[in-house]
Amino acid sequence: MGKNILILSFLAFICAPGATNKNSDEVIVKGNVSYDFTLADLSVKYIETGDSLILSDIVRTEGMKLLYNHANWSGNNSDKLSIRDFAETIIDSDHKGMNINLILRNIQYAKDSIAVTDYPQKICLQYLPEGFSFSSRLCFTVGYDLGIVYLNNSSVNVAHKRYLENCSELKYFSIHELHHAGFVMLRKNYMPSLNINTYGEMAELIAYFTHMEGMAVYAAYDERSKGNALNNDPDYVALRDKALMNKYINRYFEIYNHFLSRSNDTLTETDWLMLGELSSDKRLWYRVGAKMAATIDEKSGRNKLTGLIAEPSAHFIKTYLLLVEK
């Protein structure tokens, strides 16, 4: 399996309580987060009517621009489609035959239980540095992926199978994806290049995604626990299995140290295969990253944990190791 295919594989898996809605119910503004349903609403109209003229409106939405920019960064637009062709492809290929009533249900659920309540922003701010302020848009989409982040904005796909089966999962993943937006903001909108060639670059990539994904998984843990939803996601099932997590931690550091110890070596096809264990198979950077975050929070406090977000991600891993070696 080639490098580009593996990159695509792993990416297919990346408050103001009194504020009022400043616009229509398509863009609900709460403090410094805009909950944007414009793309989702237009996509439903397009699916219902098949009117290609609606695509002209779809490609102008902030949500579609977000998905398109992410696809170009990640390599998911390897065919170099125009934004119009890209929009048509992801909506038609994934969702035109779906139960539109379930999609509409999810859109309404997201408006009522996520946007109007400002749910994810309130939770995320507990897992970001004191005084942090978002300048972000959380877009609700029909198509592309479970959820993504690109720079300071993120999205959740209301038509994903997971949410169609259980709409309450939208709440928890809205925390996950919005936290990513805060994480990237604190890194001055830095997102790593996926065009890498050396072991050192791979180690940095692994550290970044371990830090970002681990923090997002951890940020939703308590809310899932309160909602009796830990068993709804395999990441949280794994986190409560001590024996399994010990195996995962050992394997994670085997992989991470493999790259860290020989930073100038050139990556091979075999090296790229290891990425699957981290991102999709055992999901090591999600699960081990969340374990690292939990350990730092418990042993050093929330301020230490959140303060590490703005630092190089290797510091996050080193901090964890120092704590468990004591």
C-alpha positions as CSV (number, residue, x, y, z in Angstrom):
1,M,0.0,0.0,0.0
2,G,1.5,3.4,-1.0
3,K,2.1,6.4,1.2
4,N,-0.7,8.5,-0.3
5,I,-3.3,5.8,0.2
6,L,-2.2,5.4,3.8
7,I,-2.5,9.2,4.4
8,L,-6.0,9.2,3.0
9,S,-6.9,6.2,5.2
10,F,-5.8,7.8,8.5
11,L,-7.4,11.2,7.7
12,A,-10.7,9.5,7.0
13,F,-11.1,8.7,10.8
14,I,-8.9,13.9,11.4
15,C,-18.4,30.8,25.8
16,A,-20.8,33.2,26.3
17,P,-23.8,31.7,28.0
18,G,-26.0,34.7,27.6
19,A,-25.3,35.3,23.9
20,T,-28.2,35.2,21.5
21,N,-28.7,34.2,18.0
22,K,-27.5,37.1,15.9
23,N,-28.7,35.7,12.5
24,S,-31.2,33.2,11.2
25,D,-31.5,29.6,12.4
26,E,-28.9,28.8,9.7
27,V,-26.1,30.5,11.6
28,I,-26.5,30.6,15.3
29,V,-23.9,32.7,17.0
30,K,-22.9,32.1,20.6
31,G,-20.1,34.2,21.9
32,N,-17.1,33.5,19.7
33,V,-18.5,30.4,17.9
34,S,-20.8,30.4,14.9
35,Y,-22.8,27.2,14.5
36,D,-23.3,27.2,10.8
37,F,-26.1,25.0,9.3
38,T,-26.1,26.7,5.9
39,L,-24.4,23.9,4.0
40,A,-26.5,21.2,5.7
41,D,-29.8,23.0,4.9
42,L,-28.8,23.6,1.2
43,S,-27.6,20.0,0.8
44,V,-31.0,18.7,1.9
45,K,-32.7,20.9,-0.7
46,Y,-30.3,19.7,-3.3
47,I,-30.9,16.0,-2.4
48,E,-34.6,16.5,-2.3
49,T,-34.9,18.4,-5.7
50,G,-31.8,17.4,-7.6
51,D,-31.6,21.0,-8.8
52,S,-28.0,21.6,-9.9
53,L,-28.5,25.4,-9.5
54,I,-28.4,24.9,-5.7
55,L,-24.8,23.8,-6.1
56,S,-23.9,27.4,-7.0
57,D,-25.1,28.4,-3.5
58,I,-23.5,25.3,-1.9
59,V,-20.0,26.1,-3.2
60,R,-20.2,29.6,-1.7
61,T,-20.9,28.4,1.9
62,E,-18.3,28.6,4.5
63,G,-18.9,24.9,5.2
64,M,-18.1,23.7,1.7
65,K,-15.0,26.0,1.6
66,L,-13.9,24.3,4.8
67,L,-14.3,20.8,3.5
68,Y,-12.6,21.7,0.2
69,N,-9.6,23.3,1.9
70,H,-9.3,20.3,4.2
71,A,-9.5,17.9,1.2
72,N,-6.7,19.8,-0.6
73,W,-4.5,19.8,2.6
74,S,-5.1,16.2,3.4
75,G,-4.8,14.8,-0.2
76,N,-8.5,13.7,-0.2
77,N,-8.9,15.7,-3.4
78,S,-6.2,13.8,-5.3
79,D,-8.1,14.2,-8.5
80,K,-7.9,18.0,-8.2
81,L,-11.6,18.5,-8.6
82,S,-13.0,22.0,-8.7
83,I,-15.0,23.0,-5.6
84,R,-18.2,22.6,-7.5
85,D,-17.3,19.1,-8.7
86,F,-16.0,18.2,-5.3
87,A,-19.3,19.4,-3.7
88,E,-21.4,17.4,-6.1
89,T,-19.3,14.3,-5.7
90,I,-19.4,14.1,-1.9
91,I,-23.1,14.9,-1.6
92,D,-24.2,12.6,-4.5
93,S,-22.0,9.7,-3.9
94,D,-22.6,9.4,-0.1
95,H,-26.0,10.7,0.7
96,K,-28.4,11.1,-2.2
97,G,-30.1,7.8,-1.4
98,M,-30.3,8.2,2.3
99,N,-33.4,8.6,4.5
100,I,-33.8,12.4,4.3
101,N,-36.0,12.4,7.4
102,L,-33.1,11.1,9.5
103,I,-30.9,13.8,8.2
104,L,-33.5,16.4,8.9
105,R,-33.9,15.0,12.4
106,N,-30.2,15.3,13.0
107,I,-30.1,18.9,11.8
108,Q,-32.9,19.8,14.1
109,Y,-31.2,17.9,17.0
110,A,-28.0,19.8,16.4
111,K,-29.7,23.1,16.3
112,D,-31.6,22.5,19.5
113,S,-29.1,20.5,21.6
114,I,-25.8,21.8,20.3
115,A,-26.1,25.3,18.9
116,V,-28.9,26.9,20.9
117,T,-27.4,25.6,24.1
118,D,-23.8,26.4,23.1
119,Y,-23.0,22.9,24.4
120,P,-19.6,22.2,22.9
121,Q,-18.1,25.6,23.5
122,K,-19.0,25.5,27.2
123,I,-17.3,22.1,27.5
124,C,-14.3,22.8,25.3
125,L,-13.4,25.9,27.3
126,Q,-12.8,23.7,30.3
127,Y,-10.1,21.9,28.4
128,L,-8.4,25.0,26.9
129,P,-6.2,27.5,28.7
130,E,-7.9,30.0,31.0
131,G,-8.8,33.1,29.1
132,F,-8.8,31.4,25.7
133,S,-11.3,32.8,23.3
134,F,-12.5,31.0,20.2
135,S,-12.8,32.7,16.8
136,S,-14.3,29.7,15.1
137,R,-17.1,28.3,13.0
138,L,-18.6,24.8,13.6
139,C,-20.2,23.8,10.3
140,F,-22.8,21.1,10.0
141,T,-22.4,19.3,6.7
142,V,-24.0,16.5,4.7
143,G,-21.1,14.5,3.4
144,Y,-17.3,14.0,3.5
145,D,-16.4,12.6,6.9
146,L,-17.5,12.1,10.5
147,G,-15.9,15.5,11.4
148,I,-12.8,17.5,10.5
149,V,-10.8,20.5,11.4
150,Y,-9.0,23.0,9.2
151,L,-7.2,25.9,10.8
152,N,-9.6,27.6,13.3
153,N,-12.8,26.0,12.0
154,S,-14.3,22.5,12.2
155,S,-17.3,20.5,11.0
156,V,-19.6,17.6,11.8
157,N,-21.3,15.6,9.2
158,V,-25.0,15.1,10.3
159,A,-25.5,12.5,7.6
160,H,-22.8,10.1,8.7
161,K,-24.0,6.6,9.5
162,R,-22.9,6.9,13.1
163,Y,-25.1,9.9,13.7
164,L,-28.0,8.5,11.7
165,E,-28.0,5.5,14.1
166,N,-27.7,7.6,17.2
167,C,-28.2,11.3,17.0
168,S,-26.9,11.9,20.5
169,E,-23.4,11.1,19.3
170,L,-23.5,14.5,17.5
171,K,-23.2,16.2,20.9
172,Y,-20.0,14.4,21.9
173,F,-18.3,14.7,18.5
174,S,-19.2,18.4,18.4
175,I,-16.9,18.7,21.5
176,H,-14.2,16.7,19.8
177,E,-14.2,18.7,16.6
178,L,-14.6,22.1,18.2
179,H,-11.7,21.4,20.6
180,H,-9.6,20.7,17.6
181,A,-10.3,24.2,16.3
182,G,-9.1,25.6,19.7
183,F,-6.1,23.4,19.6
184,V,-5.1,24.6,16.1
185,M,-5.7,28.2,17.1
186,L,-3.3,27.8,20.1
187,R,-0.7,26.5,17.7
188,K,-1.1,29.7,15.6
189,N,-3.1,27.8,13.0
190,Y,-0.2,25.4,12.4
191,M,-1.2,22.1,10.9
192,P,1.6,19.7,9.9
193,S,2.5,19.0,6.3
194,L,1.7,15.5,5.2
195,N,4.3,15.5,2.5
196,I,7.1,14.1,4.7
197,N,10.2,12.0,4.0
198,T,12.2,11.5,7.2
199,Y,11.8,9.6,10.4
200,G,12.1,12.9,12.3
201,E,9.2,14.4,10.4
202,M,7.2,11.3,11.1
203,A,7.9,11.5,14.8
204,E,6.7,15.2,14.8
205,L,3.6,14.2,12.9
206,I,2.8,11.4,15.3
207,A,3.3,13.6,18.3
208,Y,1.1,16.3,16.9
209,F,-1.9,14.0,16.2
210,T,-1.4,12.2,19.5
211,H,-1.6,15.5,21.3
212,M,-4.5,16.9,19.3
213,E,-6.7,13.7,19.1
214,G,-5.8,12.7,22.6
215,M,-7.0,16.0,24.0
216,A,-10.2,15.9,22.1
217,V,-11.1,12.4,23.2
218,Y,-10.3,13.3,26.8
219,A,-12.4,16.5,26.6
220,A,-15.6,14.5,25.9
221,Y,-14.9,11.8,28.5
222,D,-16.8,13.3,31.4
223,E,-19.7,14.3,29.3
224,R,-20.0,10.8,27.9
225,S,-19.8,9.4,31.4
226,K,-22.6,11.7,32.6
227,G,-24.7,10.7,29.6
228,N,-24.0,6.9,30.1
229,A,-22.5,7.0,26.6
230,L,-19.0,5.6,27.2
231,N,-20.0,2.3,25.7
232,N,-21.2,3.9,22.5
233,D,-17.6,4.6,21.3
234,P,-14.8,2.0,21.2
235,D,-12.2,4.6,22.2
236,Y,-13.8,5.0,25.6
237,V,-14.4,1.3,26.0
238,A,-10.6,0.8,25.4
239,L,-9.7,3.5,27.8
240,R,-11.4,1.7,30.7
241,D,-9.7,-1.6,29.9
242,K,-6.4,-1.3,31.9
243,A,-4.8,-4.4,30.4
244,L,-5.6,-3.4,26.9
245,M,-4.3,0.1,27.4
246,N,-1.0,-1.2,28.8
247,K,-0.6,-3.1,25.6
248,Y,-1.5,-0.1,23.5
249,I,0.9,2.2,25.4
250,N,3.8,-0.2,24.9
251,R,3.0,-0.5,21.2
252,Y,2.6,3.2,20.8
253,F,6.1,3.9,22.2
254,E,7.6,1.1,20.1
255,I,6.4,2.9,17.0
256,Y,7.1,6.5,18.3
257,N,10.6,5.6,19.4
258,H,11.3,3.8,16.1
259,F,11.0,7.1,14.4
260,L,12.3,9.4,17.1
261,S,15.6,7.5,17.5
262,R,16.7,7.8,13.9
263,S,15.5,11.2,12.9
264,N,17.6,11.5,9.7
265,D,16.6,8.2,8.1
266,T,14.4,8.2,5.1
267,L,10.9,6.7,5.3
268,T,10.1,3.5,3.6
269,E,6.8,1.8,2.6
270,T,7.0,-0.4,5.7
271,D,7.4,2.6,7.9
272,W,4.2,4.1,6.4
273,L,2.3,0.9,7.3
274,M,2.8,1.7,11.0
275,L,0.6,4.7,10.6
276,G,-2.5,2.5,10.4
277,E,-2.0,1.3,13.9
278,L,-1.9,4.8,15.2
279,S,-4.8,6.3,13.2
280,S,-7.3,3.6,12.3
281,D,-6.6,0.1,13.4
282,K,-5.8,0.3,17.1
283,R,-6.3,4.1,17.0
284,L,-3.3,4.5,19.2
285,W,-2.9,8.2,19.0
286,Y,-6.5,8.7,20.0
287,R,-6.5,6.2,22.9
288,V,-2.9,6.6,24.2
289,G,-3.1,10.3,23.7
290,A,-6.3,10.5,25.8
291,K,-4.6,8.4,28.5
292,M,-1.6,10.8,28.4
293,A,-4.0,13.8,28.8
294,A,-5.9,12.1,31.7
295,T,-2.6,11.3,33.5
296,I,-1.3,14.9,33.2
297,D,-4.6,16.3,34.3
298,E,-4.8,14.0,37.4
299,K,-1.2,14.3,38.5
300,S,-0.3,17.9,37.5
301,G,-3.6,19.7,37.2
302,R,-5.8,21.2,34.4
303,N,-3.7,24.3,34.0
304,K,-0.6,22.2,33.2
305,L,-2.5,20.1,30.8
306,T,-4.1,23.0,28.9
307,G,-0.8,25.0,29.0
308,L,0.9,22.3,27.0
309,I,-1.4,22.8,24.0
310,A,0.6,25.8,22.8
311,E,3.9,24.0,23.1
312,P,5.5,21.5,20.7
313,S,3.6,18.2,21.1
314,A,6.8,16.4,22.0
315,H,6.5,18.3,25.4
316,F,3.1,16.7,26.0
317,I,4.6,13.2,25.5
318,K,7.7,14.0,27.6
319,T,5.5,15.4,30.4
320,Y,3.5,12.2,30.5
321,L,6.6,10.0,30.6
322,L,8.1,12.0,33.5
323,L,4.9,11.5,35.5
324,V,4.6,7.8,35.0
325,E,8.3,7.2,35.6
326,K,8.2,8.9,39.0
